[in-house]
Amino acid sequence: MPKSDRLFEVIQILRAATAPMKADDIAALLEVSKRTVYRDIATLQAMRTPIYGEAGIGYVMRHGYDLPPINFDEDEAEAITIGLSMIARTGDAQLLKAAKRAARKLSEAAPQTNTLIASSWGTDASEHIDPYHIRQAIRSETKLRVLYTDADDTQSERIIWPLILIYYADNNMLAAWCELRGDFRHFRLDRMTKCTTEPEQFLGQGATLRRIWETDMKSMTVDTD
């Protein structure tokens, strides 16, 4: 998480707290070290953010401290909040943490978003595959090596080019270019037992492949393994 985003999160955590927050507790929420929290608090205090307290005792923020509002009206913020809540259905733990951070920011524009609740029922988190790593590979256009079991219980090892991660209610699916098949394929994450990053990349080809995939999807020519 960039430092600027982390500083914002520290402010949001302290604004929402009903009692002094210790550095350990803040560090756990942000998944950083306690030393990092101390540095961030010092940075904010140097910027005249009204945070009071000290190490070992806890920190509080002056009541009524406001940040510039996010530029969403209440309907927009509430719609996004519902969407963020439903991310829990994906089974993607890192994406859910990011959604919770975004929801805290949105609460500035729509204080009544806590009146909206969406069911978190959906895909269970995979025991073997972390969707966060797949999303990173999509962003960096890095090839993946996967051990995959298809619908016929046939296991194979593939080198794939990850393109699009699709979150369904009952499973998560990766659309990718498969080197073994020489074509687009869909891979269910719950059928992957191993997924590792390869040193090779497909830089500059992801956007083009996604456009071709979209065209193929419209004509229903993409096969599923």
N, C-alpha and C positions, 0 to 999 in steps of 0.2 A: 504494500500500500504506500503511495507517495506520501511524503511528510505532510504536505498541505492537507491531504485528506485525513491523515491521522490526527492532526491538530484539530480539525473540525470535529472529528469523532470524540476527542477528549472533551471538547466543549459541550457536545450534545449529551454525553454520558453524565457530566457533572450537572448540567441543567436539569436532567431528568431525575437525578438522585434525590432521595428523601432524607439521606443521612450522609455524613462525611464518607467519601470513597477513598480507600487505601490504594496505594500504587499497585499492590499485588492484584487487587480486584480489577483495576483498570487494565493492567497488563494482560490479564486472562481474557478479558473481553476483546482486546485488540490483537491478541496473539503476538505480543512483543515482550521484550524483557522489562523488568522493573526499572532498570537503568534508563531505558529509552523513555519510559513514562516520566521519570524525573527530569530528563532533558526537555521533553515536550512541555511539561508544566512550567519549567524555567523560561522556555521560549515564549510561551503565552503570557506569562507574567511580565516579561520584558516588553511585550507588545501592549501592556496595560490592560490585559484581560483580567477582570476582577475575580481571580482565583485565590483563595486563602487556605492556609494550612501548611503542613510540613510533613517530611518523611516520618513514617512510623505512627502518625496520628490520623492522617487522612486529609482530604481536600474537599472544599465546598466552593460553590460559585455564588456570587452575590445575586440575590433574588431579583428577577426582573431584567437580567441582562439579555439583550436581544441581538440576533444576527440578522443581516439583510434577508428579506423573504425570498424564497424560491419563486420564480416567475410562472407559477401554475395557479389557475383558479381552483376553487374547492372541488368542483365536479371533476376536473382533470386529475387533481391530486388523489381523490377518492378512487377514481378508476384505476390509476396506477397502483395505488395501495392494494386493491383487490388482486391485481395481476402479480404484484410482488408476493402477496400471501400465498398464491397458488404455486409459486416456485417450489414450495415445500414438497409438492407432488412429484418433482423430478428426481428426487433421491440424490441430487447433486449438492453435497454438503457445503462446498466453497461458494457455490452460486447462492445458496440460501443465506450464508453469512453476509454476502454482498447485498442481497435483497434487504436484510434487516438494517444494514447501514443506510441504504437508500431510503427505507421507510422512515428512519429517524429524521432524515433531512426533509422528507415530504410533510412530516407532522408540523413543520413551521407554517406551511401554506394552508393546511387543513387540520386544525386541532381536534376535530371530531372524527378523525379516521379510526380511532379506537372503537367506534360504534359499528365498524364493518368487519365481519369475520368470514373468512373463506376456509372451507374444509381442506385439511392438509393430506387427506387420503390420496394415495397414488403409488408411484413406483418405489420399491424398497431400494435402499442404497446397495450397490454391488459389493460383494465381499472381495472381489479381485480387481475391479477397474474403478479408477477415480475419474469421473467426467472432467474434472478440472484439468488433468494432464492432456486429455484429448482436445479440450478447448484451446489450450496453449499451443498444441501442435497445429491446429487449424489456423491460429493467428500467425504463427511463424512459418507456416507452409513446410512442415517437417514430416517426413515419412514415418510410419509406425509399423512395427512388426507385431502381429497379433496371432495368438493361438485361438482358433475358433472352432466351435462345434455347430454344424448346421442343423436344419430341421430333421434330417435323417440320422442324426447322431454320428455323422462323419466328421472327424477332427482333421484340421489342416492348419498349416502355418502360412500366413499371408504377409506380403509387404503391401501396404495400402497408403493412399494419399488422402488424408482426412479432409472433408470438404464442408459438411453440414451436420450438426448434431440436432436430432429431432426428438423432442420430448412428448411422448404419448402418455395417456393416463395410466396404461398398464406396462409400458416398457420404454426404454430409450433406444433410439436407433441412430447409427452413424452412416451417413451417405459418403461413399469414398470411391476413388478409382482403385481398382484391384489389379495389381501387376500380374497375378496368377491368371485371372480371367481376361485381362486386357480390356476391361469394360467397367462401367459403374456397377457397384453392388451396395446393398444395405446390410449392415451388421448390427444385430441386437447386442447391446452391451452385456446383457445377462447371459449371453452365450460365449462371451470372451473369458478365457481363463488366464490370459496373459496379454499384456500390452506394453511394449517398450519403444522408446524413441530410437530411431535410426540416425546415423550421422548425415545421411543424404537429405536434401531438401528439394522442393519443387517450386522454388521461388518464381513469382511472377505468373504462375499458371493457375493458381487457385480461382481467381475471378472468372477466367475464361471457362474453366471446367464447370464451375457452378452454373454459368449461363447455359452450357450444353446440357447439364443435368436437368435444369428447369424445363428446357425444351423437351427433353426425353420424358420427363414426368408427365407433361401435358398430353403426350401421345401414348403414355403408359407402356413405354418400351424398356424401362429399367427393371432388371431382374433382382430378386431378393435371395440371398443365401441363407 
